[in-house]
Amino acid sequence: MTKRFSFMFATILILSIALIGCSSQSEESSGDINESESSNTNTITFAWPRDVGAMNPHVYNPNQLFAQSMVYEPLVSYQDGGELKPHLAESWEISEDGTEYVFNLRQGVTFSDGTSFNAEIVKKNFDTILTNLDLHSWLGFIPKIASTEVIDEHTFKLTLKEAYYPTIQELAVVRPVRFLGESGFPESGDTSEGIVEPVGTGPWVLDDYKVDEYAIFKRNENYWGELPSVEKIHVKVIPDAETRVLAFEKGDIDLIYGEGVISLDSFKQLESTENYGTSVSEPVATRQLVMNTNKEQLSDERVRKALHYGFNKEAMVEGVTSGLEEKADYILPTNFPYTSDVDATAVDYNVEKAKQLLDEAGWKLPEGKDIREKDGQTLEFELMYDSAESIQKLMAETLQSEWLGLGVKLNIVGVELTTQVERFKANEFDMNFFSNYGAPYDPHTFVNIVSTEGFGFREAISSYPNKEELLNQITEVKQTTDENERQQLYTTILGSLQEQGAIVPISYIKKIAIYQNDVSNFTFPANRDEHPFTGISVNE
């Protein structure tokens, strides 16, 4: 269990580094791109910090999620509000005990090489994933698979060892359960060793590619669904964020999209010119401050709540993110499944309340001193943050300043991302920044990691008086087949986690998009990891 979620945690955080951008290289590759490709008027040119990777649907970094989702498709798609809709599966039936899933596959679907999509190829993809169980067991339903079965050409059956309600939701993730055509498999059949070519059923086909410079995707003219409006997507690899902005201002780039792909200041400056189209998504995740209640001073709920009352969250988020993000009242965004009815109190800035709670907890401010004391100890904590993440750094500095006014000393320590992950897992922290995984992973993935030993969250809630009850409820919510019971359990779990103050919601993270004025019909996908090119068009 620990290994499963540790792997997922590392993977998602590595992705966040990719989105931020890693080096100061400038764009040197555009001269190598075929002029006929770059001058095509029905092409969207898109900037990305990293190479798209080998386009293997069954492996992870350095393969880029948006690119994988252009070529490979799921059985089920995740839509706004958490609605799960048929995709390569037209429908499905789930047994009463929640262990058997029968998928009725869409007929008439072909891979980009013209071969048929059917139950045999679905089973082959599942089986190669199961061959590498250690690699993929972070996704909750995969280690629970007991068998895969072809019922007939267009009917596939999946049997689990035990009920696990998020199965359908997890089938919507971008990797690893998407489908490679037969000709893409290596001779061994094991895709962890690599693929022959990226053959999918999706609306795009990889047409041209130069490592670390560009990738050009052309429209799949034989696509079973609605054809994209644009004929080609030209991905320019530009590692440096400032260089991406310059290329956009020159008109060499049509679209910049994502999280952290340019600085918030750059986005606001470009937006203010009113020369471009801009969009900001609904919340995709929550920035959280996690307090370790294993630490004696933080084991007191009054201290945790005092710290929450003791900083102006709204002003901090407005100032640090230039108003792009919004203050978070809940530990998960309310646009996720099962999160809209969470019974938790939104905490407003109240310095006097914060001081009162600290006094009640026995932490007094001695005359002539700046830091509160109790039994000869000072009220002092360490907050670690990702040194490459400017938002975390600025928020840490703001907390340090505001809490000093309460008589609380906060030492802030910038560390490399890998160190931050390792220390969090090893329970070597007082406080840490974290963000949840977003759609389509949550809320079940978030509560899963809360209950996972050796991950940081379990230590954060260690002093909760109802800890064991919470852990039992988390186990129960994943296995229940009753929708009303599931909703009630999530309401209780998420409310209790937040009310006791070890997980403080800070702000709602959003994606940004900025595009040239001839680009229209841009929409954000509901799935955090999907590509944004569905429906987008270029006005000629």
N, C-alpha and C positions, 0 to 999 in steps of 0.2 A: 504494500500500500504506500509506504513512504517513498519507495523508489519510483513508483508510478507518478505521483504528483510532484516529486522533486524534478523529474525529467520535464514534466509539462511546465513547471514554473520556470526552469532554465530556458526552455524553448521560447516561451512567450517573452521573457525578458531579453533574450538575444534578439528577438524580432524588434523590440522597442529600440535597441541600439541601432538596428538597421534603418529604422524609420527616422531616427534623429540625424543619421549621417556620421560617417566615421573619420573622414580625412579632409585635407585641404586641397586635394587635387582639383585642377581646373578641367573644364571640358575641352578635350583635345581631339575627340574622335569624330566630330560631325563631318569633317572633310572626307572621311573614309566611307560615308554612307552613300549608296547609290542615289544619284540625283533624281532619277525617276521615282524612287520611293519617297524622298523627302519633299518633292514638289507635288505629289498627288493631292489634289484639292479636297478629296474625301477621306483624309487621314487625320487622326488625332495624334499629335506628338505630345508625349507624356514624359515627365522627368521622374527618375527614381534613383535613390542613393546607391543601390547595389545591383549587381548582375542578377538576372532572373533565375539563374541556376540551371540544373540539368533537366528541369521540367518532369521530374519523377513524381508521380502522384502519391507514392507510398513512403517517401522519406522526407526529411525535414531540412533544417538549415544546410546549405545556403539557398535551397529552393524558396522562391518568394511566393507567398500565399496568393496574392492577387493574380499572378501569372498562372499558377496552377488552376485557379478557379476559372480562368478564361477557356482552358482546354478540357478540363475534366469536370464531370457533373455528378451530383449525389442522387440517391434514391428519393430523398425528401429535401425540400428547400425551406429555409427559415425566413419568414416574412415579418413585416411590421407588427409590433405588439406580441411577438413570439408565436404567431400563427404558423403552424407546420403544414405545408401544402405538398401535394403530389408533384414529383418531378420525373425522374426516370421510372419511378414506381407510380402507376396511375391510382393505386389504392392499396390498402393493407388491412389485414385482420389480425387482432391480438387475442390470444386465448384468455379465458377468464382468470387463469392463475398467473398471467403476465409473463409466461416463459416461452411461448411460441408466437412467432411473427411470420405471417405468410404475405408475401409481396406479389401483387399482380403487376407485372412489368409492362411499360408502355411498348406498344407494337409499332413497327415501322421505323424504329430508330436505328441509325447506322453510325459506325465510327467514321472518322474523317477519311479512312482508307477504303470505305465502302462496305466493310464487313458488318455483320448484324450484331446488334446488342441483344443479348438473350440471357436466360438463366445460367447457362453454362459459363459464360464469361463473368457473370456476377460471382458465381461460386469460385472461379479461378482467382479472381481478385481477392475475395475474402480469405481464401485458403493461403495465398502467399503472404497476406498480412498476419495470419495466425501462425505461420511458420516462424515469424520474427516477433513472437509475443512480447519479449522483454522490451523491444523497441517501441511497441505500440500500447503497452498495457496501461499507460497513463489515461487513456480514454476508457471510462468506466465500464462500458458494456463489453469491450473486446475480451478481457480475461474471463468473462462470464459465459462466453459462447461455448455451448456443448457440441453443436453440430451445424453443418450447412448442407442444404439438400436441394437438388433440382427436382421439382415436381413435374413440370413439363417445360416446353420451350419458353414460356412467358410467365412461369410461376416459380418463385424461389422461396425457400423456407429457412428461417433462422431459429434455432432453439437455444435458449439460455439455460444455465445451470440453476438459476434462481431469478425471481422477478426483479426487474430493474427498470423503473418507469422512464428514465431519461434516454432509453435506447433510441427512440425515434428522433429526439432532439439531437442526439450525438451523431446520428447518421447525416445530419445537415452540415457538419463541420467540413472544412476544406480538405483536410488530410487526417488520416490516411485512407478513409473509406470512399474513394472515388475510383472511377473505372477506366483501366487501360485496355486498349484493344489487343487482340491476340498477337498482331505483328509487332507490338511494342515490347513484348516479353523477351527476356534473354533466353538462351537455349536451356539454361538450368531451371528457368521458371521463377527464380528468386530475384525479385525486383530490388531487394536491398543491395544487390551487387551492381545495379544500374539497369537502364532500359535501352532498348535498341533505338526507339524513336518515340516522341510524344504523340501518341494516337489516342484521341479522346472523342467523346460525342458532343463536345461543347461548341459554342458559336464561333470560336476562333481556332486557327491553326497556326503554329509557328512556321513562318515563311522564310525568315532570314535572321541570322544571329552572329554576333561577334562578341566573344567573351569580354566582359567589363567595358563594352562600348555601346552596344545597342541590341535590341531584339525587335523584330517586326512581325506582327501577327496579322494575318489576313482573314477576312470573313470566310467562314465555312459555308459555302454556297449550298451545300446539301444538308444544312442544319434542320433538324426535325421541328424546331420551334420557330418563333418569330425571328426573322433575320435582323441583325443589327443594322442601324441606319448607315454607319460609316463602314468603309471597305477595309480600312487598315488602322491598326494601333501601332504607333512607332514609339517604343520605349527607349529613351536616351538615358544611359547610365551616367549620372552626374553626382559624384560622392559629396561634394561640398555644397552646403545649403546656400551660401551667398552666391555661388556660381549659378545655382538653379534660378535664383531670383533675377540675376543679370540676364540669363538666357531667356527667361520669360519676358522681361521688359524689352528685349531686342526683338521679340516676336518669334524666336526660334522654338519656343515651347508653347503649346496650346493650353496645357492643363498641369497644375500642381495640386496634388491631393494626398491626404493622409493625416497622420499624427506626428508632429515634430519634424515634418519634412522641410519646413522653413521656420524661422523664429516668429514668435507671435508679433513682435514689433514690425517685422517685414510684412507680415500679412496685413496688419492694421494700416501700415503705410500704403501698401498697394490698394487696399480697399478704399482708403480716403481719397485717392485720386479720381475715383468714380470712372476710371477708364476700362475697368474689367468687371466681369461677373464674379460674384463671390457667394459661397454658401457655407453655412455652419450646420453640422449635424445635430440631431438629438443626442443626449448623453449616451456614450458607448461604454463608460466605466466610471468608477468612483475612485478618486484619490483618497486614501485612508491613512490615518496615523494610528499605528498599532502599538499599544502599551503592554509591556510584559509584566503581568501581575505576579510572576514568580519573584520579582524584585520587591523587597519588603515595603518600600515607600509607595509603590504602585499597587500593592495588594489591598489598599484601603480605597473603597469605591468613592469616598468623599474627596480624596485627592484627585482621582481621575476626573471626576465631574467638575471639580474646581478648575482644573487645567482646561477643560472644554469651555466652561463659562468665561475663562480668563483671556480669551483672544478674540479680536474682532474678525471673525471668519469672512464676513461679506466684504469688508474693506481689504483684507489680505488677498482674497481671490480676485477682486476687481483690480487691485494694484499690480499683482504679480502676473496675471494673465491678460492684462489690458482689456478686461471685460469679456474675453472670449469664453472662458469657462464661467460657471455659476456656482455659488455656494451649494454644498450638498447638505440636505437635512437627513438623508438616509444612507445606510452603508451600501446599498445597491440602488441603481437608478430605478425609478418606479415604472419605466416603460419595458421592463423585463417581465417574463412570466412570473406569476405568484408574488410579485413585490408591491403591488399597488395598494394593498390593504394592511401593510405592516403597522402595528400599533407601537410606535416609538415616539418619544417626545423630541421635537425639534428644539435644540438648545440655542438660545439667543445670548448675545454678548452681555455680560453682567459682572463687572469687576467686583462690586460689593458682595454679590452672591458667592463669587469665587473666594474672596477673602474670608467670608463667613464660614464656608465649608472647610477651609484650611485651618482656621481657628478651632473649629469643632473637632477636627482630626488631631488636634494637639500640636500643630506646627505654628509656633509663635514667632513673631518678629522682634528680636531683642532690641532694646533701645540702642541707637547708634549703629546698628548693623543693617545690611541690605538684604541678607538671606535669612529665611526662616530656619528655626532649629527646633529639635525635639530630642530629648534624652542625649544631648551632646552631639547629635548628628545634624548636618545641614541638609536642607531640602534641595537636592541636586540630582540631575539626570543627564544622560547622554542620548542624543538623537543622531543616528547615522543616516546619511543620504547618499544617493548616487552622485559622485563628483562630476559626472558628465551631464547631469540633468539640471539645467539652470533653474527650472521651476522649483524643484525640490530644494535647491540651495537657498533661493530667495524666501521660500516659505519657512525653512529652518531658521533663517536669520530673523524673520518677522516674529516667529514664536519665541525665539531667544530674547528679543527686545521686550515683547509684551509680558512674558512671564516674569521677567526681572522686576517689572512693576508690581507683581504680586508677592515678591520676595522669594522667587524660585530661580535657581541657577540652572540654565540649560547649556550644556557643552555640545556643540555641533561638530560632527566629524564627517568629512567627505571621504568616501571610499570608492574603489572601483566596483563596478556592478557585480562581478563574480564574488568579491569579498562580501558585499552586501547580502547576496544570496546565501553564501556559506554561513555567515554569522547569524542570519535569521534562522536558518535551519538548525544551527548548533545551539540555539537559545542563548547566544552571546550578544544580547542587546537589551537596552532599556526601552528605547522607542525606535520605530522604523517606519519609513514610508512604504506603502504598498498600493497596488491598484488591482482590482478584480479583472477577470478575463473577458467579460463582456458576452455579447451574443455570438453564437448560440450556446455558449458553455454554461452560463449562469441562469438561475441561482444554484443549481445542483453542484456545480464544480466548486463554487465558493464554499458552500457548507461542507463539502467533502474535505477540502484542505483544512478547514477549521478543526475537523475531527481527526486529522492525520497526525500521528505522533512524529516528533522530530521535524516539524515544519515551521514552528514559530507561533502559529495561531493557537495551537493547543496549549502552549505555554502561556500565551497572552490571556487565556480564559481560565488558567489553572486555579485562581482563587475565587472563581464564581461559585457561590454556594450550590447552584443547581447544575454544576458542570456535568455530572453523570447523567442527569435527566436530559440535558441538551444533547449529549452524545448519543443517547438511546433514541431520541427524536430524529436525529440526523440519519441514523441507520434506518429507522422506520419510514421516513419520508421517501427514500429511494425505492422502497419495496412495495409501498401501498399501491393498490390498483383502483382506489376510490378517489376520484378527483376532488370532492369536497373535503375529504379527510386530508388530502395532500395540501390543499390551500390552507387549511387550518393549521397544519403543522408548520408550514413555511412562515405563516404570520407569527406564530409563537416563537419559532427559532430565531428569525431575523430580528424580531422585536426585543427578545431577551439578550441577544448578542450586543445590540446597540445600547439598550437601557443601562447596562452595567458598566459601560464606559471604557472598555479596553480597546474598542475599535471606534475611532472617531472619524466620521465622514468629513472630508475637507471640501472637495469640489467635484463637479461632474466633468469628466474629460470628454472632449468633442473632437470630431474630425473637421478639417477645413478643406475647402476647395476654392481655387481661384483660376479663372479661365478667361481666354480672349473673348471678345464680344461676338465673334462669329460662331462660338460654341453655344449650343442650346440644349435644353431638356436634360440637364444634369440632375441626377438624383443620387442620394446616398443609399447604398444597400443596407438592408436590415442586419445582415450578417457582417460583423466587424471585419472579417477577413476576406470577404468577396471583392471582386473587381468592381469598379464603378462605371463600366462602359455600356451597361444595358440601357438602351433608349437614347443615349447621347448622340447628338448630330452636329454637323458643321453646316452653317448657312453659306451657300456659295454666292 
